[in-house]
């Protein structure tokens, strides 16, 4: 992450501010995307990135006379039709492709798209007019964003959304947000395809989803530790010798973290063996960490890649290719959602444990008050509903298939769908964990127990007690889950 305190970014005008993320085409991170999307930092273009962009733009204007896809030809199945390469052709391309459908996307998603697209063109290869990149940065800093619809891509380029961006930059599209849009930029010869030949929206949404899931996976281990203590669970499943004998990276990491949160001592619990939600947590949660690492590895490349087709080198060479295809990202996201579903199912299982007197030593459903009180009974229903949403979102997007543009494009990754499904999966997983946290804290309160100072999980418990209502009588628990979910976000942001 390139953050410069008090730096002056390279912008069309002056910007006075604090932290600035300087985009240079090579070092954008998932955290950068999240901070830019949420408006926590200003954005600038590094001198190195701007120089690379300008050199590629000049090279694009010096390409020898030849057929260049999208510049001197049509696109898709029209690639064999020669056209006059000029601004008029580019505007026709933008107008025809700006045909997204569905609801407008949230500001956060569109800001992520802008950040990714600017960084991509700074890598070189697009041959885009520098003024367009500068206009996107100006929009980010002003709080303006183009209206972009949710449907318009299938994982072979976010053509619809980026064409809507292009029309907005040219002065024809709609803008939203809290600030003024940038001045319109005249689209020059070759700019249209150079702008829209990208998966910037998909990559931006995937980065936001990855940031959210990463935090949830980290916090989940602490929540599970609280549940284990509430049911007098065993730490034998996390013993180093168990995982040295079967050394999967993710499982070993989860076991070590759980053991550390619980004080580091391997002890037997009240039962010979605990339910799977505790005993098998390393084996189920570990693969989610490994899947997360895979997504992060793929995004580290995609956030800083020049994948435009055609690729234009600084020596004015043109290379037509298929680097825009995002099968690797789609497959990584599909794997992550399936792994998150499994570990969320364990969280729901631990929630059920907390309703059982045999495990907690308390009344059914952690009830208090008159006989027949329901306690946390309905939390299982809410968690079950959120889990069903997560299960639907986990369906692999890559199972889809489509043939487009008169057979010229006979495969699609559907990474755009995978990214949106991953965002929904993160939101659902957050609620499942929140239900478990509410129940675990309630169990400790009813038992009069608390983690010891020797157990680092005590810090999570104490913070939870500060935000969760101590009233254990029958009452609506919706606000408790909302507060727990907010605490999970807080804990995730500090890890």
C-alpha positions in Angstrom: 0.0 0.0 0.0 1.4 3.4 -1.0 0.1 5.9 1.5 1.9 9.2 1.8 1.1 11.5 4.7 0.4 15.0 3.5 1.6 14.2 -0.1 0.3 16.2 -3.0 -1.2 13.7 -5.6 -0.8 14.2 -9.3 -4.2 15.5 -10.2 -5.8 17.9 -12.7 -5.9 20.4 -9.9 -4.5 20.9 -6.4 -5.7 18.7 -3.6 -5.1 19.6 0.0 -5.6 16.6 2.3 -4.1 14.1 4.7 -3.4 10.5 3.7 -3.1 9.9 0.0 -3.0 6.5 -1.8 -0.7 7.1 -4.8 -1.6 4.7 -7.6 1.3 3.6 -9.8 0.0 0.5 -11.5 2.1 -2.0 -9.5 1.3 -1.8 -5.8 -2.4 -1.5 -5.3 -3.7 -3.8 -2.5 -7.0 -5.1 -1.3 -6.8 -2.8 1.7 -6.1 0.2 -0.6 -9.3 -0.6 -2.6 -11.3 -0.9 0.6 -10.0 2.5 1.9 -10.6 4.2 -1.4 -14.1 2.7 -1.7 -15.0 3.9 1.7 -13.6 7.4 1.2 -11.0 7.1 3.9 -8.2 8.4 1.8 -7.5 10.7 -1.1 -6.2 9.3 -4.4 -3.4 10.4 -6.5 -1.3 9.3 -9.5 2.4 8.7 -8.9 4.8 10.4 -11.3 6.1 7.0 -12.3 2.6 5.7 -13.1 1.8 8.9 -15.0 5.0 8.6 -17.0 4.2 5.0 -18.0 0.7 6.0 -19.0 1.9 8.8 -21.1 4.5 6.7 -22.9 1.9 4.0 -23.7 -0.6 6.6 -24.9 2.1 8.1 -27.3 3.0 4.6 -28.5 -0.6 3.9 -29.3 -0.7 6.9 -31.6 2.3 5.6 -33.4 1.1 2.1 -34.1 1.9 1.3 -37.8 -1.1 1.0 -40.1 -2.7 -2.4 -39.4 -5.9 -4.0 -38.2 -6.2 -3.2 -34.5 -9.1 -4.7 -32.7 -11.6 -2.1 -31.5 -9.6 0.8 -33.0 -9.7 0.1 -36.7 -12.2 -2.8 -36.5 -15.5 -3.6 -34.9 -15.7 -5.6 -31.7 -16.9 -9.1 -30.9 -18.1 -10.9 -34.0 -17.6 -7.6 -35.9 -13.8 -7.9 -35.5 -13.5 -8.6 -39.2 -15.3 -5.4 -40.2 -12.9 -2.5 -40.9 -13.9 0.9 -39.5 -12.5 4.4 -39.6 -10.6 4.7 -36.4 -11.7 8.0 -34.9 -13.5 9.6 -32.0 -16.9 9.0 -33.6 -16.3 5.3 -33.7 -15.3 5.4 -30.1 -18.4 7.2 -29.0 -20.6 4.7 -31.0 -18.8 1.9 -29.1 -19.5 3.5 -25.7 -23.1 4.3 -26.5 -23.9 0.8 -27.7 -22.1 -0.9 -24.8 -23.5 1.3 -22.1 -26.5 -0.9 -21.9 -26.3 -2.3 -18.3 -29.6 -3.4 -16.7 -30.9 -3.8 -13.2 -30.4 -1.6 -10.2 -27.7 1.0 -10.0 -24.7 -0.3 -8.0 -23.8 1.1 -4.6 -21.3 4.0 -4.5 -18.8 1.8 -2.7 -18.6 -0.7 -5.6 -18.3 2.0 -8.2 -15.5 3.7 -6.3 -13.7 0.4 -6.1 -14.1 0.0 -9.9 -12.6 3.5 -10.5 -9.6 2.9 -8.3 -8.9 -0.4 -10.0 -9.3 0.9 -13.5 -7.0 3.9 -12.9 -4.3 1.6 -11.4 -4.6 -0.8 -14.3 -4.0 1.8 -17.0 -1.0 3.1 -15.1 0.6 -0.3 -15.5 0.7 0.5 -19.3 -0.7 -1.5 -22.2 -4.1 0.2 -22.7 -3.0 3.2 -24.7 -5.5 5.4 -22.9 -5.5 9.2 -23.0 -4.0 10.4 -19.6 -6.8 12.9 -19.1 -9.3 10.1 -18.7 -7.3 8.6 -15.8 -6.9 12.0 -14.2 -10.7 12.6 -14.5 -11.4 9.3 -12.7 -9.1 10.4 -9.9 -10.8 13.8 -9.7 -14.2 12.1 -9.4 -12.9 9.9 -6.6 -11.6 12.9 -4.6 -14.7 15.0 -5.3 -17.1 12.2 -4.1 -18.7 11.9 -7.5 -19.4 8.5 -9.2 -21.1 7.5 -12.4 -24.3 5.6 -12.4 -23.5 2.0 -13.2 -26.0 -0.9 -13.4 -25.6 -4.2 -11.7 -25.8 -6.5 -14.8 -23.7 -6.1 -17.9 -20.8 -8.5 -17.6 -20.1 -12.3 -17.6 -16.4 -12.4 -16.7 -14.8 -11.6 -20.0 -14.7 -7.9 -19.5 -17.0 -5.5 -17.6 -18.0 -3.9 -20.9 -21.4 -2.5 -19.9 -20.3 -0.9 -16.6 -17.1 0.6 -18.0 -19.0 1.9 -21.1 -21.4 3.6 -18.7 -18.3 5.1 -17.0 -17.0 6.2 -20.3 -20.2 8.0 -21.3 -20.2 9.8 -17.9 -16.6 10.9 -18.4 -17.5 12.2 -21.9 -20.4 14.2 -20.5 -23.3 12.0 -21.6 -23.8 9.6 -18.7 -25.4 10.2 -15.3 -23.4 11.1 -12.2 -24.3 10.6 -8.5 -22.6 11.3 -5.2 -21.9 14.2 -2.9 -19.6 16.2 -5.1 -19.3 17.7 -8.6 -18.4 15.4 -11.5 -15.2 16.1 -13.3 -15.2 18.2 -16.4 -16.1 16.2 -19.5 -13.2 14.7 -21.4 -13.3 14.5 -25.2 -12.9 10.9 -26.2 -10.1 10.5 -28.7 -9.3 7.9 -31.3 -8.8 4.5 -29.5 -9.9 5.7 -26.1 -13.2 3.7 -26.0 -12.0 0.2 -26.1 -8.9 1.1 -24.1 -11.2 2.2 -21.3 -13.7 -0.7 -21.4 -11.4 -3.6 -22.1 -11.1 -4.5 -18.4 -12.7 -6.4 -15.5 -12.2 -3.4 -13.1 -15.7 -3.6 -11.5 -15.4 -7.4 -10.9 -11.9 -7.1 -9.5 -13.0 -4.2 -7.3 -16.0 -6.0 -5.9 -13.9 -9.1 -5.4 -11.4 -7.1 -3.4 -14.2 -5.7 -1.2 -15.6 -9.1 -0.7 -12.1 -10.6 0.1 -11.5 -7.8 2.6 -14.8 -8.6 4.4 -14.4 -12.3 4.4 -10.8 -12.1 5.6 -11.9 -10.2 8.7 -14.8 -12.5 9.4 -12.6 -15.6 9.2 -10.1 -14.1 11.7 -12.8 -13.1 14.2 -14.6 -16.4 13.9 -11.8 -18.2 15.8 -12.3 -15.9 18.8 -16.0 -16.4 18.8 -15.6 -20.2 18.6 -13.1 -19.9 21.6 -15.8 -18.2 23.7 -18.3 -21.0 22.8 -15.8 -23.7 23.7 -15.3 -22.1 27.2 -19.1 -21.8 27.6 -19.5 -25.5 27.2 -16.3 -26.6 29.0 -14.8 -27.9 25.8 -11.5 -29.7 25.3 -8.4 -28.1 23.8 -7.0 -31.6 22.9 -8.1 -31.2 19.2 -5.7 -28.2 18.9 -2.7 -29.9 20.4 0.5 -29.4 18.3 1.1 -33.1 18.0 -2.3 -33.6 16.4 -1.5 -31.2 13.6 2.1 -32.2 13.2 0.8 -35.6 12.4 -1.4 -34.1 9.6 0.2 -30.8 8.7 -2.3 -28.9 6.6 -1.3 -25.3 6.7 -4.7 -23.8 7.4 -5.7 -26.4 10.0 -2.4 -26.0 11.8 -2.8 -22.3 11.9 -6.4 -22.4 13.3 -5.4 -24.9 16.0 -2.4 -22.8 17.1 -4.5 -19.6 17.2 -7.3 -21.3 19.2 -4.9 -22.8 21.6 -3.2 -19.4 22.1 -6.5 -17.6 22.7 -7.4 -20.2 25.3 -4.2 -19.8 27.2 -2.0 -22.3 25.5 -2.7 -25.3 27.7 -3.8 -28.6 26.3 -6.6 -29.9 28.6 -9.4 -32.3 28.5 -13.0 -31.1 28.7 -16.1 -32.5 30.4 -16.6 -34.9 27.6 -14.4 -37.5 26.0 -15.1 -35.8 22.7 -16.8 -32.5 21.8 -19.2 -32.1 18.9 -17.8 -31.4 15.5 -18.3 -27.7 15.7 -15.5 -27.5 18.2 -13.5 -30.7 17.6 -13.3 -30.4 13.8 -12.9 -26.6 13.6 -9.3 -26.6 12.4 -10.1 -29.1 9.7 -13.1 -27.1 8.4 -12.0 -23.5 9.1 -8.5 -24.2 7.9 -9.5 -24.8 4.3 -11.3 -21.4 4.3 -8.0 -19.7 5.3 -6.2 -21.5 2.5 -9.0 -20.5 0.0 -8.7 -16.9 1.3 -4.9 -17.0 0.6 -5.6 -18.2 -2.9 -8.0 -15.3 -3.6 -5.5 -12.8 -2.1 -2.8 -14.2 -4.4 -5.0 -13.9 -7.5 -6.1 -10.4 -6.6 -2.5 -9.3 -6.0 -2.0 -10.0 -9.7 -5.3 -8.7 -11.0 -5.2 -5.4 -9.2 -1.9 -4.5 -10.9 -2.3 -6.2 -14.3 -2.5 -4.8 -17.8 -5.0 -7.2 -19.3 -6.4 -5.0 -22.0 -7.0 -6.5 -25.4 -5.2 -5.5 -27.5 -2.1 -4.8 -25.4 0.0 -1.9 -26.8 3.7 -1.9 -25.8 5.8 1.2 -25.4 7.5 0.2 -28.7 4.1 0.6 -30.5 3.7 -3.1 -30.9 0.2 -4.5 -30.8 -0.6 -7.9 -29.2 -4.1 -9.4 -29.5 -4.7 -11.9 -26.7 -7.2 -13.4 -24.2 -5.7 -12.0 -21.0 -9.0 -10.4 -20.1 -10.5 -13.8 -19.3 -10.9 -14.1 -15.5 -11.3 -17.9 -15.0 -8.6 -17.9 -12.3 -10.4 -15.3 -10.2 -13.8 -16.9 -10.6 -12.5 -20.3 -9.6 -10.7 -18.8 -6.6 -13.9 -17.0 -5.4 -16.0 -20.1 -5.9 -13.7 -22.1 -3.8 -13.7 -19.4 -1.1 -17.5 -19.3 -0.8 -17.8 -23.1 -0.6 -15.2 -23.1 2.2 -16.9 -20.2 4.0 -20.2 -22.1 3.8 -18.6 -25.1 5.6 -17.2 -23.1 8.4 -20.5 -21.1 8.8 -22.3 -24.4 9.1 -20.0 -25.2 12.1 -20.9 -21.8 13.6 -24.5 -22.6 13.4 -23.7 -26.0 15.0 -22.0 -24.3 17.9 -25.1 -22.0 18.3 -27.2 -25.2 18.6 -24.7 -26.5 21.3 -25.4 -23.4 23.3 -29.1 -24.3 23.5 -28.4 -27.7 25.0 -28.6 -28.1 28.9 -26.4 -31.2 28.7 -23.6 -29.1 27.2 -24.0 -25.8 29.1 -25.4 -26.9 32.4 -28.1 -24.2 31.9 -31.7 -24.2 30.9 -32.8 -25.0 27.4 -32.1 -22.1 24.9 -30.2 -20.3 27.6 -33.6 -19.2 29.0 -34.2 -17.4 32.3 -37.4 -16.3 33.9 -40.6 -18.3 34.1 -41.0 -21.8 32.9 -41.4 -22.1 29.2 -39.2 -19.0 28.4 -37.8 -19.2 24.9 -34.4 -17.5 25.5 -32.3 -17.6 22.3 -34.6 -20.0 20.5 -35.2 -17.7 17.6 -31.5 -17.0 17.0 -31.3 -20.5 15.5 -34.0 -19.5 13.0 -32.3 -16.3 12.1 -29.0 -18.0 11.7 -30.6 -20.7 9.7 -32.1 -18.2 7.3 -28.7 -16.4 6.9 -27.1 -19.7 6.4 -29.5 -20.5 3.6 -28.6 -17.2 1.9 -25.0 -18.1 2.2 -25.7 -21.6 0.8 -27.4 -20.0 -2.3 -24.5 -17.5 -2.7 -22.0 -20.4 -2.5 -23.3 -22.0 -5.7 -20.3 -22.1 -8.1 -20.6 -19.3 -10.7 -18.2 -21.2 -12.9 -20.8 -23.9 -13.5 -22.5 -21.4 -15.9 -21.9 -21.5 -19.6 -22.8 -19.1 -22.4 -21.9 -18.6 -26.1 -21.9 -14.9 -27.2 -21.4 -12.6 -30.1 -22.4 -15.1 -32.9 -20.1 -17.8 -31.5 -17.0 -15.6 -31.4 -16.9 -15.8 -27.6 -17.7 -19.4 -26.6 -16.8 -19.4 -22.9 -17.3 -17.1 -19.9 -15.9 -17.3 -16.4 -18.9 -15.5 -14.7 -16.4 -13.9 -12.4 -18.6 -10.9 -12.2 -21.3 -13.0 -10.7 -18.8 -14.8 -8.4 -17.7 -11.4 -7.0 -21.2 -10.3 -6.3 -22.1 -13.7 -4.7 -19.0 -13.4 -2.5 -20.2 -10.0 -1.2 -23.6 -11.6 -0.4 -21.8 -14.5 1.3 -19.8 -12.2 3.5 -22.9 -10.4 4.6 -24.7 -13.6 5.5 -21.7 -15.2 7.3 -21.4 -12.0 9.4 -24.9 -12.6 10.7 -24.3 -16.2 11.5 -21.3 -15.4 13.6 -23.2 -12.5 15.3 -25.8 -15.0 16.4 -23.2 -17.3 17.9 -21.5 -14.4 19.7 -24.7 -13.2 21.3 -25.4 -16.8 22.5 -21.9 -17.4 23.8 -21.8 -14.2 25.8 -25.2 -14.9 27.2 -24.1 -18.4 28.3 -21.1 -17.0 30.1 -23.3 -14.4 31.9 -25.8 -17.0 33.0 -23.0 -19.3 34.3 -21.2 -16.4 36.0 -18.0 -17.4 34.2 -15.5 -15.3 32.3 -12.3 -16.1 30.5 -9.2 -15.7 32.7 -6.6 -13.0 32.3 -4.3 -15.8 31.0 -6.6 -16.3 28.1 -6.4 -13.6 25.4 -10.0 -14.3 24.4 -10.9 -12.4 27.5 -10.4 -9.2 25.6 -13.1 -10.2 23.1 -15.5 -11.2 25.9 -15.0 -7.9 27.8 -15.6 -5.9 24.7 -18.7 -7.9 23.9 -20.1 -7.3 27.4 -19.8 -3.6 26.8 -22.0 -3.6 23.7 -24.5 -6.5 24.4 -27.5 -6.0 26.6 -27.2 -8.0 29.8 -30.9 -8.6 30.2 -31.6 -12.3 29.8 -35.4 -12.2 30.1 -37.4 -13.0 27.0 -37.2 -10.0 24.7 -36.5 -9.2 21.0 -32.9 -10.0 20.2 -32.6 -8.3 16.8 -30.7 -5.3 18.3 -28.3 -7.7 20.1 -27.4 -9.3 16.8 -27.0 -5.9 15.1 -24.7 -4.8 17.9 -22.7 -8.1 17.8 -22.3 -7.8 14.0 -21.0 -4.2 14.4 -18.6 -5.5 17.1 -17.4 -8.2 14.7 -16.7 -5.5 12.1 -14.8 -3.6 14.7 -12.7 -6.6 15.7 -12.1 -7.5 12.1 -10.8 -4.0 11.3 -8.2 -4.2 14.1 -6.7 -7.6 13.3 
